[in-house]
């Protein structure tokens, strides 16, 4: 999913303008990148987390917790 589509969906579910949704999305991405640059993790509750390192990494909560119902 690309940013315009994500912003459109966010606008619809949040009942805000597409421009406001795009601004909110930009702020979240900026906070994630800023945290990673400072060497800190960026957590997205209910989804997963980004981890700093030589190559940034994202892990979904199911992978991190090793839930049996999410394994193949």
N, C-alpha and C positions, 0 to 999 in steps of 0.2 A: 504494500500500500504506500502510495506517495503522499507527501505532505499536503497537497491541495485536497485530496480525498479524505485524509484524516481530519483536516481542519473543517471540511464540510460536514463530516459526521459529528464532530465535536460541537459544531455550531447548532446542528439540528437537535442533539440530545440535551445540550445545555441551554438552548433557547437564547443564544447570543448571535451577533452578526458573524459572518464568515471572517471578516477582518479581525474581530476581537478573538475569535477562536484561533486564528493563525498567530496572533500576538501571544496568546497563552501558550501555544505549542512551542513557539520560539523561545519563550522564557524557560520552559521545562528543559528543552534541549540545551540551552545555555547553562542552566544550573548543573545538568549532568556533565557536560564538558568541563565546566569550571571545577567541579569536584574531582574529576579524573585527573586534571592537570595538577591539582594540589596533592595527588596521591591518595585520595579518599574514595571510598565506594559510593556509588549513587544507587539508592534503593528505590524501586517502584513497587510499593506494597500490593500484594496480590498478583504480581506479575513476575518479578525477578529483580536482578541487580546487575549493574555494570561494575567491573573491577578494574582498577588501574594496573598498569604493568607496561612492559615493552610493547605489547599489543593489547589494546583494550578488549575486554571480554564481556559477554553478556550471558547470564545463566537464568533460565526460567526457574521459578520456585519449585516446580515438580522435579527438575533435574537436581537442584541443590538439596532438596529434602529426600530424594530417592523414593518417592511415593510408588507403591506397588501398582496402584490403579493406573498410573501413567506410563508404565513400562510395557514394551512390546512383547 
